[in-house]
Amino acid sequence: MTQTPTLWIIESTYLKSGDELAAVTPLHRAWLDQHYTSGVFITSGRKADGSGGVIVAQAGSEQQLRDIFMDDPFVKQGCSEYRYTAFTPVKRGKLLDLEGVPLVE
């Protein structure tokens, strides 16, 4: 039996704005790329209201994510704080390939 992966919704709230945030954004995006390459991050983007961002990730524990986010330039520069919400997917669409999660067609 295949174990269903744990996915995470990681929600950021910006603590700074304007030029301060813009100055750190290129470093933050490079950091994001590292974790896309590693397979932890699935998708990410800014919230429509501009108050922060959202990342969808696959990780074994909140501690694993907290360890990763300690190196986020937004965290190091005091630009953002994060909230972590775990969930176990029970269905998926064809755009996402998750072993052990049934595809609905």
C-alpha positions in Angstrom: 0.0 0.0 0.0 1.3 3.4 -1.0 1.4 6.1 1.7 -0.5 9.3 0.8 1.8 12.3 0.9 1.3 15.2 3.3 0.9 18.5 1.5 1.2 21.9 3.1 -0.3 25.3 2.5 2.2 27.8 3.7 0.8 31.3 4.0 3.1 34.3 4.4 2.2 37.7 5.8 4.4 40.6 4.8 5.9 42.5 7.6 7.5 45.2 5.3 6.4 46.8 2.1 7.5 48.9 -0.8 11.2 49.3 -1.5 12.2 47.2 1.5 10.3 44.2 0.2 11.3 44.8 -3.4 15.0 44.8 -2.4 14.8 41.3 -0.9 12.5 39.8 -3.5 15.2 38.6 -6.0 17.0 36.7 -3.2 13.7 35.2 -2.0 12.9 34.0 -5.5 16.3 32.4 -5.9 15.7 30.7 -2.5 12.3 29.5 -3.8 14.0 28.0 -6.9 16.3 25.9 -4.8 13.2 24.2 -3.2 11.4 23.8 -6.5 14.5 22.0 -7.7 14.6 19.8 -4.6 11.0 18.8 -5.1 9.6 20.3 -1.9 7.7 23.2 -3.4 4.9 22.6 -5.8 3.6 26.1 -6.6 3.7 29.6 -5.1 2.6 33.1 -5.7 1.5 36.4 -4.1 -1.9 36.7 -2.5 -4.3 38.7 -4.7 -4.6 41.3 -2.0 -0.8 41.8 -1.9 -0.6 41.1 1.9 1.7 38.1 1.5 2.1 34.9 -0.4 1.1 31.2 -0.6 3.3 28.2 -1.2 2.0 24.6 -1.7 4.7 22.1 -0.6 5.2 18.4 0.0 7.1 17.7 3.2 7.3 15.0 5.9 6.9 17.4 8.9 6.4 21.0 9.9 9.9 20.9 11.4 11.3 20.1 8.0 9.6 23.1 6.6 10.6 25.4 9.5 14.2 24.3 8.9 13.9 25.2 5.2 12.2 28.6 5.9 15.0 29.6 8.4 17.1 30.3 5.3 14.4 32.3 3.5 15.8 35.8 2.8 12.3 37.2 3.7 12.6 35.6 7.1 16.3 36.6 7.6 15.5 40.3 6.7 12.3 40.4 8.8 10.0 40.8 5.7 7.6 37.9 6.2 6.3 35.5 8.7 4.7 32.1 7.9 1.9 29.9 8.9 1.9 26.1 8.1 -1.2 24.1 7.5 -0.9 20.3 6.7 -3.4 18.3 4.8 -3.8 14.8 3.4 -5.0 14.9 -0.2 -7.8 12.5 -1.0 -8.5 13.5 -4.7 -6.5 15.2 -7.4 -7.0 16.7 -10.9 -4.9 15.7 -13.9 -2.6 18.7 -13.5 -1.1 17.2 -10.4 0.7 13.8 -10.2 0.7 12.5 -6.6 1.4 8.9 -6.0 -1.3 7.2 -4.0 -3.9 10.0 -4.5 -6.8 9.0 -6.8 -7.2 11.0 -10.0 -10.7 12.3 -10.8 -11.3 12.5 -14.5 
